[in-house]
């Protein structure tokens, strides 16, 4: 019951924080894209760009801070962060659609992040990542609440990290084009799918081993 209550409030926090985040983006787009957001991108003045990067960093710190308060150990804090990040990202797009009917489709391109370089991808890509984060964190939190001791082997962590790096790489490969104000090339779906697949494979293998305590995890 305590776990469920914390997950509920964590979700409420992430949903409402996504509202604030999407509202800020609506204001920025009204200023820099009065005809509607699209590529090639309009570059912000350096001072405004620095503030925007700081806002993104602050968003991550806020999600991390709440996760640190929501968890009682390293696993719960890690999973709380994954859950809140995923819910925040999904509802960020949900609120944008409610406010301004954007994105037009899941294949609409977006700027996902600016740290350390601009990340760009069709909306479907971060949505898939966020759905995976939310599903995985809820499943592992449920197992932990049932008394399962969480823990993955070094090889599984390595597989998951490699997958994550490939996903991030697919977002950042074409950042130079953003800075040159050109149209993005076709998205690297192959790299993205390989990365997400490796991470999901590591998760599935890890969970199957957790359900067999006689085998080393």
N, C-alpha and C positions, 0 to 999 in steps of 0.2 A: 504493500500500500504506500509506503514512504517513497519508493522508487517511482511508482505511478504518479504520485503527486508532484515530485520533482520534474519528471518528464513533461507533465501537463503545463507547469508554470514555465519551464524552459521553452516549450513550444509557443506558449502565449507571448513570451518575450521576443522570440525570433520573428513571429508574425508581425507584431507591432513595430519592431525595429525595422523590418522590411518596408513597412508603410512609410516610416520616416525617410529611409534611404531612397525609395522610389519617388517620394515627394520632392526631394532635393534634385534628383535627376530630371524630373518634370520641369523644375525651375531653370536648370541649366540648359535644357534643350530649348525652352522658350527663348532664352537669350541667344544661344549660339546656332540654333537650327529653327528659326521661325517658320520655315517652310516644311519642317519635318526632318527627323533624324535620318541621315543616310551617309553612305560613303561616296566620295572621299571625305575624310573628316576635316572639320574646321579646327585649326590648332588654337588652343587657348594661349593667352599671354603667359609668360613664364611664372609670374607671381601667382596667377590664378591656378596654373598647373601645379605649383608647389602646394597650394592650399588643398587642391583636390587629392593629391597623393597623400597628404597628411590626413585627410578625411577617411580615405580608404584604410590607412594604417590604423586610425582610431577605431574604425569599425571592427577590424580583426581583434584589436586589444579588448574591445567591449565584449565580443563574443567569447574570447578567452577568459576574461575576468568572470563572467557569469558561469562558464563551465567550471572554473576553479572552485566557485562557491557551491555549485550544484553537486559535485562529486565528492565522495569520501575517500577515494584512493586514486592512483594514477589511471587505472583503467576507466573508472567512472568519469573522471575529468576529461580524458581523451575522447571517450564516446559521447559525452555531453557536448563537447566542442563540435564533433562531427555532426551530431544531430542538429544543433542550433545553426551551424553553418549551412547545412543542407536545407533546412526549413526556411531560413532567411533568404537563401538564393531563390528557392522555388516561389516564395510569396513576393519577392521583389518583382519578378516577372508577372505574377498574378495581379499585383497592385498596379503595375504599369499598364496592363491591359485594361483594367477597370478604369483607370484615370484617363488614358489617352488612346485606348484601343491599339496598343503596341505591345509586343511585336505582331506584325501582320500574319506571320506563320512561324512555326518552329525552325524554319530554315532561314529566317531573317538574320542578317549579320549583326553582331553587337561587339562593343568594346567591353570586355569582361573585367579587366583590372589594369592597373598602370604600374605595378611594382613587380620586378625592377624595370620592366619594359612593358609596353602595351600588349595585352592579350586580346586576340580577336578570334571569333568563331561564330558559326550559326548558333542560335539560341538552344537548339536541340542538344548540342554537346554539353554545356554546363547543366542543363536540366537532367540529362542522363547521369552525370556525375553526382548531382545532388540527390536524385532518387536512390542511387546506390548508397550514398552516405547515410541517408535517413533509414533505409531498409536495414543496412548492416548494423548501424548503431542500435536501433530498436531491438533487433534480434539478439545481439550480444548482451545488451542490458537485461533483456528478459532471461537469458541463460544465467547471467550472474545473479539475478534475483532468485532464480531457482536453486542456487547453491553451486553452480558450476564454476570451477576455478579457471579463470581466463588466462591464456598464455599461448603464444605462437612461437614456433621455432625460429631461429635466426634465418634459415633458408626461406621460410615463408614471409618473414618481414622483408627480406631482400627482394623477393619476387613482387611483393606489394609496392615497395618503394620504386623499383624499376618501372613497374606499371604506371605509378603516379607521375614519375618523371617523363615518361613518354606522353602521357596526357598533357602535362604542362608544356612539353615541347611542341605538341601540335598546336597549342594556343599561341606560342611565342615565336614560331618559326618565321613569320612574315611581318614582324613588328616594324621592320625598316620601311616597308611600304606605307604603313600608317603615318610615319614621320614625314615621308615624301608626299603624302596626300594623294596616294594612288588608290585605285580600286583593289580590293583584296583578291588574290588568286584563289583557285579552288581549294577548299579546306582539305587538310590532310586526314581524311577519314580513316585511312588505313593505319596510320600511326596512332590515332586516337583509339580506334577499336582494339588494336593490339595492347595498348596500355591499359585500357579499362578491362579488357579480358584477362590480362595477367593479374590485375588487382582482385578481380572477382574470383578468379581461380584460387588465389592464395586464401581468400576469405572462405570459400567453400571447403577447401581441403582442411583449413584450420578448424572449422566448425565440425566437420566429420570426425576429426581426431579428438576434439573436445568431448564428443559423445562416446568415445571409446577410451576411458581413463587408463586402461591397461597398456595402451600404446603411448610412446613418448610424443609429446606435442612440440 
